[in-house]
């Protein structure tokens, strides 16, 4: 008859490694879940990786940028208002199909309410102040400069971004921006257009009245901004933005859909 204490010891030795593996796996999964929940609470949509571009250069987080690096990113943007030597530089890295980008854009109160009290607009009785409209006010007043840079954050923003760039060619960026960033625009990009160039007519029909739709459609059907989408992904990575929305006020980074009241002290 085998020695009972020795048998128990061998049994213990067999199960300890298994228990350790289970514990490590559980801890890793719990850590990942915590990170994802934290991202959502902060209004950050991590990059989905479903974009048609394959560039990942410079995707590592950047601890602190110099003002020259911010200026360089600003100057390379396709959409910019003002000059890079302004006292206050705003950079918005966004995806027009991303829900939290819509919330920060200030034109989608319906979606903001769905995200809970934290993101309900002050104009709807909440406390959240969308930052993009506040930045535009300062730009319009000549007190700041603003640049938009695309980053895939939700998977369906390529055609919407092309529309923004094509509209900017006509001097109609904000008109098209505000329509695309409405709840109807959000649904159109995520449920109908879905990055499909063949849906350019549906997109331009929706944007009628915001820009010259004939010119807009011709631009959308071309390859004019195909390379720019890829370039923007690189720029966003170089300045350490891996999710959307991401903002810079000069060298200060705001990763997520911050309320303007939490950002304006950085000016």
TATAUR-V726405 format. One record per pair of residues at least 12 apart in sequence whose C-alpha atoms are under 8 Angstrom apart, sorted by the first residue. I is the first residue (numbers start at 1). GAP is how many residues later the second one is. If there is no record, write none. Layout:
BEGIN
i,gap
I,GAP
I,GAP
END
This chain:
BEGIN
i,gap
42,213
42,214
42,215
42,216
43,57
43,202
43,213
43,214
43,215
44,56
44,199
44,200
44,201
44,211
44,212
44,213
45,53
45,55
45,108
45,109
45,198
45,199
45,200
45,211
46,107
46,108
46,196
46,197
46,198
47,104
47,105
47,106
47,107
47,195
47,196
47,197
48,104
48,105
48,106
48,107
49,103
49,106
50,102
50,105
51,101
51,104
51,105
51,107
53,176
53,177
54,176
55,175
55,178
55,179
56,177
56,178
56,181
57,177
57,180
57,181
58,176
58,177
58,179
58,180
58,181
58,182
59,175
59,177
59,178
59,179
59,181
59,182
59,183
60,177
60,178
60,180
60,182
61,176
61,178
61,179
61,180
61,181
62,176
62,177
62,178
63,177
64,187
64,188
65,174
65,186
66,185
67,183
67,184
69,170
70,169
70,180
70,181
71,13
71,14
71,18
73,162
73,166
74,17
74,72
74,73
77,70
77,71
77,72
77,155
78,69
78,70
78,71
78,87
78,150
79,68
79,69
79,70
79,86
79,89
80,65
80,66
80,67
80,68
81,58
81,64
81,65
81,66
82,57
82,60
82,62
82,63
82,64
83,62
84,61
86,57
86,58
86,59
87,56
87,57
88,55
88,56
88,57
88,161
88,162
88,179
89,55
89,56
89,57
89,159
89,160
89,161
90,45
90,54
90,55
90,56
90,57
90,157
90,158
90,159
90,160
91,55
91,56
91,57
91,58
91,156
91,157
91,158
92,54
92,55
92,56
92,57
92,153
92,154
92,155
92,156
93,55
93,56
93,57
93,58
93,143
93,148
93,151
93,152
93,153
93,154
94,54
94,55
94,56
94,57
94,58
94,59
94,150
94,151
94,152
95,55
95,56
95,57
95,58
95,59
95,62
95,63
95,66
95,149
95,150
96,60
96,61
96,64
96,65
96,84
96,85
96,90
96,93
97,56
97,57
97,58
97,59
97,60
97,63
97,89
97,92
97,93
98,55
98,56
98,57
98,59
98,146
98,147
99,12
99,55
99,87
100,144
100,145
100,156
100,157
101,143
101,144
101,156
102,79
102,80
102,84
103,16
103,27
103,154
104,26
104,27
104,28
104,141
104,153
104,154
104,155
105,25
105,26
105,27
105,28
105,73
105,76
106,15
106,23
106,24
106,25
106,26
106,27
106,75
107,71
107,72
107,74
107,75
107,76
108,73
108,74
108,75
109,12
109,15
109,74
110,73
111,72
128,131
128,132
129,130
129,131
129,132
130,128
130,129
130,130
131,127
131,128
131,129
131,132
134,126
149,83
149,86
149,87
150,79
150,82
150,83
150,86
151,78
151,81
151,82
151,85
151,92
151,93
152,81
152,91
152,92
153,90
153,91
153,92
156,33
156,34
156,37
156,38
156,39
157,32
157,37
157,38
158,37
158,71
159,30
159,34
159,35
159,36
159,37
159,38
159,41
159,61
160,20
160,29
160,35
162,58
162,63
163,13
163,53
163,57
164,12
164,13
165,60
166,50
166,53
166,54
167,44
167,49
170,41
170,42
172,38
172,39
175,35
175,36
176,31
176,34
176,35
179,28
179,31
180,27
188,15
197,23
197,24
200,17
200,20
200,21
201,16
204,12
204,13
241,14
243,12
243,13
244,12
245,12
249,17
249,18
250,17
252,14
END
